[in-house]
Amino acid sequence: MFTSTTGRAPRLSAGAWLRRITAVLAAVTGCVLAWAAVVPAASAATLVIPNPGRAGDAIPTVAPAPVRVITAGGMPGWQITLIAAAAALAAATAAVFLDRARASRRTASITG
């Protein structure tokens, strides 16, 4: 009933392509952010180290030395990786979008 007479599917406008690309980028960004939030929580674990002595031995245990964490600033590696991946994805999407926009403006040359 609503078929095209040329046999080709109708082309989407530039606005529709932009909305579709924006929706895909939003979905991918949401998935990456959810993954980045879950991975540190999932990999945190408490390891129980058994006493090396036997149960009947009276080995005095020494309290472990306090651990001092010194942060000198900077950015963790996973954040750098996440930013680089998002930038690469955005650049690739923009390149494809611009290439298709440029290709649609080219005129078909007929030889022969």
Steps between C-alpha positions, in 0.01 A plus 500: 500500500780741590773356281736715302458496124874522435578178686736680738446581863443868575809685619504654844554870532812644663303581814377142529856370457622740767228389742577134433875548550437700818278223636762235425775707661284559808431126533868408459607769747246376754623143461865602539424711807300218658785257431755744646290535816448127550852369433675658804221385733502148358876459526518614864542199726619418848763230499527288813853374561510204736741497794817317392534333842302202622197548720677375816812716459532806715653728238462863591361699213644838419268772390572604143662834442260776400481561128529858387355584166659800338325642202696746294212591274442403145237294329450123526574293194143380451378859472763578237397188307133593525563854373716372212237243397221758510706746295580232242135400477390860459763567233407186306130585516562856384720376214235255379226761530700762308603248233140397440387862490773579246415192292134595483590840351718357224343480159510173316726523199386311196767386257446348174 
